């Protein structure tokens, strides 16, 4: 028997979450000076761009560096081994040295994606600090990793997945809990 998908966040709730996270980032860092946002491909990259735009609309200077990171070749779970055709690359056209980096992803679950991203970032430079922002934290970590900024904590039953849909990728903003897209 399949369980009916549950809408955990609608478009308005996604927007509110992004605004709140941007405000918390600015507050914690005393603004956006020396800040860089790195989004994990795919949806983390879209969220990083939205956070940069929101920081700017809240009075921060334009031009907050935003980059994208593909962690496929850094995974430890067999997904994304070297030569994987899904490798999408990275676009970080600035130095991470001395920057306060906010790593951005859509869902924090086991922590393995973030571990891979931290390893990839270490290969790219020596950041002053690395903070983590996620739209959804669903818990159940396998590694001791936590987010600094969370849009919403969601408990999903075992066997259920949390699907983040963003307009830039999926044509709509929502977060769905279910067993199929």
LINTA-V342938 format. One line per field, one symbol per residue. burial: + if it has 16 or more other ideal C-beta (glycine too) atoms within 10 Angstrom, else -. Layout:
burial=???
This chain:
burial=----+--++---++--+++-++--++--+--+--++++++++++++++++++-++----+---+++++++++-++----+---------+-+---+--+++++++++++-++++++++-++--+--+--+++++++++--------++++++-+-+---+-+++++------++++++---
